[in-house]
Amino acid sequence: MEKIIYLLVVCISVFFAGCKDDDLQKQVDELEQRVITLETLCAQMNTNISSMQTIIEALKQQDYITGVNPVEENTVIIGYTITFAKNKPITIYNGENGSFLGAKKDSDGLYYWVLDGDWLFDDDGGKMQVSGVTPQLKIENGRWLVSIDTGKTWNDVGQATGESFFKEVDNSAEDFVRFVFADGSEIQVPKKTTFAISFSETLPVKITAGETVEIAYTLSQGNEKTLVKAITSNGWRATVNKKDNLSGTISITAPTPITDDEVLVFISDGKEKTVMSAISFCIVILENVQDNTVKVGGSGGDLNLEVTSNMAIRAVPKVEWIETNEQVESRALVTNNFRFTIKANEGELNRTGNIEIQDAEGKVLKTIIVIQGNALESELAKEKEILTKFYFATNGDQWENKTNWCSDKPVGEWYGIKTNHNGLVSEILFVYNDPTNLNGNNLSGYLIPELGDLSELFFLEIQFSQISGNIPEELGKLKHLYHLNLSYNQLSGEIPTSIGQMTSLGALYLHENQLSGEIPSSIWLSNLTRIELNGNQLSGELPVNINNLQGLTYLDLSNNQLVGTIPTTLCELNNLEVLYLGNNQLTGEIPEDIGNLKKLRWLKLGNNQLTGVIPESIKQCSNLNNIDLEQNQLHGDIMLDFFINQCSSIMLGHNNLTGTIPVSQI
């Protein structure tokens, strides 16, 4: 424009130098009019570009034309104002021949800008969609300049003429308006002359129970007699608020609980025409979710979401630490169960993620916020819940000492509980403190399986109580457990095979209960140093592979119902100091290699059905201090000289043994 003004000044100077005053003024006026005409043309062309984009959007949105009104200048039609049902009105300035800039539909069904019939390309080499970046026009020195990068650079595309790139706007057809471009191509946009209503919201409309939404409506035609009425059912409410003869709003309130219904809207012209339209709704209900937010533990696990909807939906996690396990799609007002796996949060801070409830096309209907705590906080909270459940399962209100239990204090301050440096439970200890009162705090009831989730538990001892029922299989999950003592209770059933999964177990005390069945082969763990299963109703035979327990120092299986022979492999337990197998139904002979047990101090095999002789090798048990072989069927040499010199307690009666009593003992 500066160049045009400069040109104007030069021309005026020339005219002043060589023309008369009247001629000079005439030339100046003509030049000024030329500038005004070019400026007007530039503005009209840019308006046409914007209007073209609106026309293309109307086609994509299935909008329709409600009116075509001519724009006149000095009684000459220079363009048209086009009104739509949904989009804003536009103005198009038309010409006779059309000009260089236009739009053309490509093979992909989309419209792109063209310049002199050739595609306009953006900086990336892609064709410019009409609905994308808007080309800009300006005039300098009487020539058109076009920019496709928002005015950063301009290209000369030809002499500026007074023609529009719209060659014609044809409103003669009954059902559509025809827009013709310079190259003869055209776009047809439907128009609506029938009696109809359109809504501002895309159907179906999102709504929740008890919510009120306001929807604007537009009529294709109407007058003061036009009537709009909304009909509802099943607790839905709707109110029509008329703005003028062609528009207004409808306020709709959903019932609680919500139902799957439509609002019927009737329009009447007050004469013979009545038209009905329906407003449908997208219903999404999050069951048991408050404020669209779910909190999960930092240690991870499963997340189940129940979402009720009246349309096909899916739940899509938007963060990598939420994984989809199962997707369902359904219709009607039913509850969909979406299942997710939450990964553990190993960080020190809480984290937040989203799950989107989408329709089949991917439109977001509702967003659920998932807040995950860090793993340690979640683990501490979980263990507190476990101990609280344990308290009630063992009738905690009847305990003799329940200091701080179920309080807000750290669980390490609860009676009988010890924790590690992270505050996680490491010991549960309920034993008698008074030798004259063998009472382990008066626990009763049963052991809960959740005890197996105390991941850092090292020591579990509950003695001298009235705990009954089975030992939970879930205790096998206690990988760090070293000490398990449930003796002197009323436990029944079989010993869980899962004890064999306690790879750190060093001491096992289950004596003086009512356990039955065979001893599982899995419990003979190589780390065990002490096993006490006496005083139960256990049956079956001793395992041949008992020699795997090379660290075993104490084995008490007395007072059960064991049968079979004593395996010779037992004599390979080089660290064994105490062996109690009395009061069973064992048969056969005492192993010949019993003398290999050099550290043996106590040997009690009484009250069985053992036969044969006392092995001579027993004299190699130099640490033997207590011998009990009574109530068997042994015969042969009584070896009384050895036992008297070696042992402080000797029980060999009720056998068929022979020999002499040393004079010193008479």
C-alpha positions, 0 to 999 in steps of 0.5 A: 500500500505504501508503494501505491501511495508513493505512485500516487504522489509521483503521478500528482507531481507529474500532472502538476508539472504538465497539466492545467489545474482542472485536468490535474484534479480530474486525474487525481480523482480518478487515481484515488478512485482506483486505489479505493476500488483496489482496496475494496476488491482486496477486502472482498476477496479475503471475505470470500476466502473466509466464506469459502471455509464456512461453506466447506464446514457446512458440508462437513457438518451436514448443515443447510442453508436457511436463506439467500439474500442479495447484497446490492450497491446502487441497485446492482447485485454485487453478492449474497448473504447466506444464512445457515441453520448452524454456522454463522452467516457469510457474505459472498461477492461474485463476478462474471468470469471468476478469478485466479483463486478457488477451491476444488474437490480432490479424489479423497473427497476433500476440498483444497485451494487452487491458484489458476487451476493448480493446487496450493501447497504448504511449506511441507509440500502438502495440499492446503485444505480449505478448512486448514490455513487461510490464504491471505491476499493484498494488492501492491502496485496493482498486482495480487500478492498471496500468502500461505504462511500467515503473512510471513512471505508474499507471492505475486500471482497476477494483475489485480482485477475486479473479479471474484473467484466466485463466478456465480451463486445460483439459488434457482434450485428448490433443494440446494444453492449452487456456488460456481468457481472460475474454472467451472467447478461448483459446490452444492449446499442443501437448503431447507425450506421445509418446517424443521427444527435443529439443535445446538448440541450434537446428539446424543447429549451427555447428561448425568442423574439430576443434572440440568442441560440447556439446548438451543434450538433453531426453526427453519421458518416460523412466526408468532403462531409457531408453537414449540412443546417438549414431552417427557416421561419417567421423571424427566423434565423439560421447559421450552424458553422461546427467544423469538419466532425462530429460536429459543432454548430447552432446559432438560433435567434428568431424573435420579436414578436416571433412565434411558429415555428421549425428550420429544419436541413437537413444533407446530405452525399453528395451522396444519403442519406439526413436526416431531424431533427427539433429543437423545442422551448419552448416559454414563454412570460411574458406580461407586466412584466419587467425584470421578476419582479413584484412589489405588494403592502404591503396591499395584494390583487390580482395578475394577470399574463398573460403568453403566451406559446406554451406548457402546463404550470402552475404557481407555487408560492414558498412562502406561502404568494402568494396563487394560485386562478386559474390554467390553462393549454393549448397549442399553442401560447396563453395567459394564465391568472394565478390569485393569492392572495397576503397576506398583509405584516404586517412587516416593511421590503419589502419581495421577493418571486418567482413564477415558470412557469413550464411545465407539468412535473415540469421543470422550464421554467422561474422564476418571482420575486415578490417584496412586499412592507410593508403594510404602505408604500403601503397604503400611496401610494394607498391613494395618488393615491385616492386623485389624482383621486379625484382631477381630478374627481372634476375638481381640476384645477378649485378649488379656493385653491389647495395648494400642491395637486398632488405634492411630499409633504406628503398628510397631507400638501395638502389643505383640508387634515389632516392625523393621526400619520401614515400619513394616511388620517383622514380628508377631509374638504372643507367648506367656510371660508368667511361668505360673500362667501358661496363657499366650494372651488368650487368643481364640478364633482362627488365623486369617489367610491375609497373614501371608501378605505381611511380606517382611514377617520374620518371626510368627509365634502364637502359643498357649491360646485357643486358636482353632481351624486350619493353618492357612495355605497362604502362610506359604507366601511368607518368604522371609519367615524364619521362625513359625511357632503355633504350638499349644493351640487347637489347630486341626486339619493337615499341615499345609504343603505350602510351608515348603515355600518358606525357603527361609524357614529355620524353626518349625513348632506345631506341637500340641495341636490336633493336626492330622494326616501325613507329614508333607514331604515338602516341609523337610526344608534344608534350612530347618534346624529345629522341628517339633510336631509332637502331640498331634495325630499325624500318620504315615512314614518318615521320609527316606530323604530326611538326610537333606536336613543337614543343619537339623539339631532337634527333631521331635515327632513323638506322640503321633500315629507314625508307622513304618521303620526308622530310615537309615538315612536319618543316621546321616544327620551329623548335627542332630542332638535331640531325636524324639520318636516315642509313642508312635507305631514304628516297627523294625530295628534301630538303624545299625549306624545310629553311632554316626550321630556323634552329637546326639544327646537325647534319644527317645524311641520308647512306646513303639514296636521296635524289634532286634537288638540295641546296635553296638555302634550306639557306644560311639555316641559320646555325648549321649545323656538321655536314653529311652527305649522302653515299651518295645520288643528289643532283645539282646545285650542291655549294655547297662555298663555303657548307659550307666557310665554315659547317661543321667537318665536311662529307660530300657524297661518292658523289653526282652533285653538281657545282661547283668547289673553292675555291682555298683548299682546294686 
